[in-house]
Amino acid sequence: MRGLSIAGRALGLVAGGATAVLWIVIVWFPIDGLLEGGTAMGRIAVAYGLVAALVGLVAAIAAWHGHAAVIFVCFVLSFFGVGAFSLNVDHWFRVFGILDLLLLAASVMIFVSARAKETSP
């Protein structure tokens, strides 16, 4: 089960890191008018992008340390914020939904390997 834990940590690290980097890129280099900074809605979108990048960074750090519960909380925050919507979009933005599902998979992998280690004699 050690291999499952390492795979889950690696998957969580990659998914959380990619989420953080993509949100930072979108905030600093707006694409297709997603974030119009001059309007009130644009400022809210920029603030959400920064918070989402922070959530991705926290997920990557939690994956490095093997904390399945923290990764799951980051999944919930990110998936129900934008990930569920982005899975139904026919656009490159769908990547955020896929990365969120990878966070869920990483959380489950780490959790299962930790439980197996606790119950083994």
Secondary structure, DSSP 8 states (H G I E B T S, - for coil): -HHHHHHHHHHHHHHHHHHHHHHHHHHHS--TTS--TTSHHHHHHHHHHHHHHHHHHHHHHHHHHT-HHHHHHHHHHHIIIIIHHHTT-SSGGGHHHHHHHHHHHHHHHHHHHHHHHHH--
